[in-house]
C-alpha cells in the first residue's frame, strides 16, 4: 500500500490550459472567417491542415487526455501561432487534471467569460472573430483597391461597421505592399474648415507625416498659382512621383464638409480632379482614394465636379437572420428561432444594436425578455444611442413632423423623396417595397413617445 501511495507519477503528455484553448480557438475562428466564409472547419479539414489525425485532434479538444508536445506545437504552427509555456501543462495525475478542467468548464467556459469581449462601442480589431462579413462587399473592395486610380465610396449610417471594414481594407492594402494613409476629418480644427488654404496645407502635412517623408511644404507652396494647384502639385511631384508603390488615401467622416458648403464644393471638386488626372497620369494612377461618410451631400455639387458619382459605391446593409445567428454563435450564445425573431423584431439586423444586445445577454445581466421590455419602456441599454438620434432629429426640424406621422402610422407611408433620403441617411427608416417604415420596433416605440411628449 505504501509503495503504491509513494510511487512517482508518470507524465502522460500535455493538455491545453484554458488560455491555450482560447488562443487556438480564436485563431481557428479567424481562419474560418477569412478562408471559409465563416463556416466551421470539419474535423477532416483540421486534420489536413495540421497534419494531425482526427483522433488526436479529438483528444486535444477533450482537455483531459494528453498529447505529445510536438503534436501540440504542430497544431499551433498550422494557425501561425507560437506555442508558449502558458498554453499547456504536463499531465501527471489524469484524474486530478480531469477534475480541474471539468470544474473550470462548468464554472465558466472560455467563450462565456464576462470579460472576454469588450463592450461593443468601437471598431472590431482585425483579428476579432466577431467580425461578420457581408458578401460580396469585402471581395469587391479588395479587388477594386488593386485597380490604378480607383475610387471607393463607403456609405452607411453610424454603427453599421464602416470603420471595421476600412481597417480590413487597409490591412489588405499593406499586404499588397501599398502605403496607407487614414485621415479622419472629425479631427480637423474648425479653422481648417473655414479656410481652404489652411485645410489643404493641413492635408498635405498629414499625408507627408504618415508617409514618413520630410514635408518641405513651404518650398513647394506657391500662393501665385493658388492653394488647390499647389496641393495637387505637391502630392503629385513630391509624394506620388517619389513612391514606387501605390498610395491608399482614406478620408473618413467627410460629412464634416457638408456643414461648410462653399469649402465643401471646392474640396470635393479637387478630389474629383485627382480622379480625372488618374486617366492620363502614371503618377496619379498610384493613388487609391477611399471616401467614407454617413450621409449624402446636402450641398449643391456640379455633377461633373463631384466625387460622389464615380468609383465603386458601397452601402453597408443590415445583418441577415443567418448573420445575426452566426454572430450569436461566436459570442457563445444559442438563440432559439423564436428568440432570434424577437431580437430582430426589436432592432432589426442593425450591427451595432445587435452587438450590444448579445454583449448584455452574455454577461448575464438580463434575459432577452427583460432586455426587450426595458428597451421598449425607456430605451434601456440603447438609450444613449437613441438620445443621439433624437439630437440629430431635432437638428432637422423639417423632418420631425414627418417622422412623427411615420412612427404612429399603422402601415408604411410614401414620403417625398428628399425627406425619405434624409431620414434614410440618418438611419431612421427602412423600405418595404415603395412604402417607408421606421427602421425597427425600438425606434417606432421610442420616438412615438418622444415626439408625442414634445409636441
Secondary structure, 3 states (H helix, E strand, C coil): CHHHHHCCCCCCCEEECHHHHHHHHHHHHHHHHHHHCCCCCCHHHHHHHHCCCHHHHHHHHHCCCCECHHHHHHHHHCCCCCCCHHHEEECCCHHHHHHHHHHHHHHHCHHHCCCCCCCCCCCCCCCCCCCCCCCCHHHHHHHHHCCCCCEEEEECCCCCCHHHHHHHHHHHHHHCCCEEEEEEHHHCCHHHHCCHHHHHHHHHHHHHHHHCCCCCHHHHCCCCCCHHHHHHHHHHHHHHCCCCCCEEEEEECHHHHHHCHHHHHHHHHHHHHHHHHCCCCCCHHHEEEEEEECCCCCCCCCHHHCHHHCCEEEECCCCCHHHHHHHHHHHCCCCCHHHHHHHHHHHCCCHHHHHHHHHHHHHCCCCHHHHHHHHHHHCHHHHHHHHHHHHHHHCCHHHHHHHHHHHHCCCCECCCHHHHHHHHHCCCEEEECCEEEECCHHHHHHHHHHHHHHC
